[in-house]
């Protein structure tokens, strides 16, 4: 049970760190007052990488199948939904965000699952 909790926490923190790093790189290209489509696309890429890392770490550390990785990915999905609600985004970003925050976590959880 402790491994499952550790996997979920590590996956969530790892995913958040990756998202933050990629978003900072996007902000370095285009400072926040000007937000072109390129910056939003970089944000989607960051969400996808972060979701993948969350799923991979959660599943690998927990060693109890894909569920812990999916839970870690769900925490990132929740954070993404909050972001999309608080800050207006174009429709394509909402649809892309839903895909970028769910599919990579699912794929990573299945790829990195391991049973103790």
N, C-alpha and C positions, 0 to 999 in steps of 0.2 A: 504494500500500500504506500509506503514511503517513497519507493522508486517511482510509482505512478505520479504522486504529487510532485516529486522533484522533476520528473520529465515534463509535466505540464508547466510548472513554473519556469524551468530553464528554456523550454520551447517558446513560451510567451515572451520572456525577456530577450532571448536571442532574436526573435522575430521583430520585436520593437526596435532593437538596436540596428538591425539591418535596414528597416524602413527609415529610421532616422538618418542613417549614414547616406543612403541613396537620395533622400529628400534634401539633405544639406548639399550634396553634389549638384542637384538640380538648382538649388537656390544660388549656388556659386556661379552657375552659368547665367542665370537671369535673376537679378535681385527681386525680392517680393513685390515692390510696387508694380512691376510689369510682369504679368503672368501669361506668357504665350502658351499655345497648345503644346509646345515642346516640353515645358515644365510639367504640365499635367500628365503628359505621356511618361515622363521620367518618374513621376509620382506613382503611376500605375505599375511601372516596372519595379519600383521599390516595394510596393504592396505585394506583388507576386513573389519577389525574392524573399521578403520577410515571411510570407505565408509558407513558402517552401521550407525555410529554415525552422520555423515554428513546428511544422509537421514532422520534419526529420528529427529534430532534437527531442521532441516529445515522445515519439515512437521509439527512438533508439535508447534513450536513457531509461524509460519506463520498462522496456522489455516485456510488455504485456499486450502486444498486438497494436493495431493502428489507432485505437480509441484515444489514448493520451495525446497523440499528435493531432488528432482531429479536434480535441478540446482546446489545445493550445492555439490551433488555427481559428477556432471559434472566437477566442478572446480577441484575436486580431480583427476578425470580421466585425465584432461588436464595436471595436474602436474605429474601424473604417465607417461603419454606419453612423456613429456619433459625429464623425468628421463631416460626412456628407450631409447630415441634417443641419449642423451648426454653420457650415460654410457653403454657400450656394455653389453648385458645380453643374457643368453642362450634362445633358442626359447621357451622352456617350460615356462620360466618366462614371456615372452611377452604374450603368450596365457593365462597363469594363471593370469597375471596382468590385462588383459582386463576383465576377468570374476570377479576377486576380486574387481575391481573398479566400476563395473556396477551393478551386481546382488544384492549385499547387500544394496546399496543405493535404488534400486527399491523396494526391499522387505520391508526395513525400512520405506520408504515413504508411502507405502500402509498400513503398520501396524499402523503407528503413525499419519496418516492423521486425521485431525479434521476440521470440518467446523464451522466457527463462526456463 
